Amino acid sequence: MNSQDYFSDRALGMKRSVIRELLKLTANPGIISFAGGLPAPATFPVDFVEAAVDHVIEEEHETALQYGPTEGDVRLREDLATIMRIDGIKTSKDHILVTTASQQGLDLVAKIFFNPGDTCITGSPTYLGGLQAFNSYQGVSIGVELDDDGMIPEKLQKTIQRLEGEGRRPKFIYIIPDFQNPAGVTIPESRRKEILEIAQKGEYLIVEDTPYRQLRYSGENQSTFQSMAPDIVLSLYTFSKIMLPGFRLGWACGPDWVIDKMIMAKQAVDLCTPPFNQAITHAMLVNGALEKGLENTIKLYSKKRTIMLESLKTEFADMPEVKWTKPEGGLFLWLTLPENQNTDDLFQKAVDEKVAYVPGSAFFPDNDNFQSMRLNFSYASEEQIVEGVKRLARVVRENN
Ligand SMILES: Cc1ncc(COP(=O)(O)O)c(C=O)c1O
């Protein structure tokens, strides 16, 4: 029996991520990991969860333990609309779909838009899970270079022109505007407007993925694409980084023609996001869990970010060719080594020294880049950050 004969072309195109395999190494005891994208467990609002679970079991078990509507719990969708309105987005529950976190949002987007070989535009680098979702529906991600202000509009324009010229019109533009994963960069408002102008002129849909938006430690909020152009923007949000990832709860907000199709696609996947988790989350939001939790999370991560930036400055003082981004929020920064270094090759040496990162090559959709690495600063303790950066600098120095 040849198992390959059984699979669809779509399944045959799915690859086990080499990086995710590598990252298993980082779970070894003693390793300081800057690799994953995990929130710090200290930020989980355990007391709020406990009170909400008690309430839901006592008062709402008949609905919370039952199937629910695919669109999501109507009370929760009202809550989500309120969260978005506070952020300057004029929307209502009718334009919101509750998803099994934003990874499902990405999967549904890929499912409803791609025929095999269809293209979309992404940042280069961009979120690995986005690339995996697009690839699993045989979509082809075409990367557009970023700088310290995110996706470069001129490069976006050129890439679109090239694709149009080849008869490969992109189905959408995938952007992570705030504290991008992996680069940590944020697109300033003026540049958002330029990107929007390009999208509006060509009638391209923008998929705005913004899981870190509420985690800002310095600088000013920049308007969301959703608030500027609700007709052509689908936004994906999640509670994973701002409250807890274990509920697998997120939401999509956008034009009705997109949301309607996503609802149909979701019905075939899981019928509905667990109503129990939705009911608990609603009860937590009513009790102010999000605002109270965010206040502490921002304080904690802001301090860790500062410690990582200061440690990098100290430890790499003798290597001025090493550069890194200075994120105003989120969980990650992006470190770039001199050209003679290869962060794929360096990875094993770093693990031997008991420090781990994600090699940058994982995040590039269509070109090779081995000079960079992603560093997470939310998970390790403050002491570990100081020690981990010291180890990392030693590995880089010895390899130079
Ligand atoms: C940019 C981006 N999008 C989506 C996700 C998926 O998050 P979740 O499915 O937990 O909402 C992540 C997780 O790290 C991410 O960084």
The ligand as a Gaussian input file, in Angstrom:
#p B3LYP/6-31G(d) Opt

LIG

0 1
 C        0.034000      37.126000      13.566000
 C       -0.653000      35.975000      14.197000
 N       -1.837000      35.584000      13.731000
 C       -2.508000      34.563000      14.276000
 C       -1.990000      33.855000      15.341000
 C       -2.769000      32.686000      15.889000
 O       -3.207000      32.910000      17.170000
 P       -4.477000      32.221000      17.816000
 O       -4.955000      31.140000      16.899000
 O       -4.037000      31.715000      19.124000
 O       -5.501000      33.302000      17.930000
 C       -0.744000      34.226000      15.867000
 C       -0.142000      33.468000      16.981000
 O        0.970000      33.617000      17.366000
 C       -0.062000      35.314000      15.281000
 O        1.119000      35.734000      15.735000

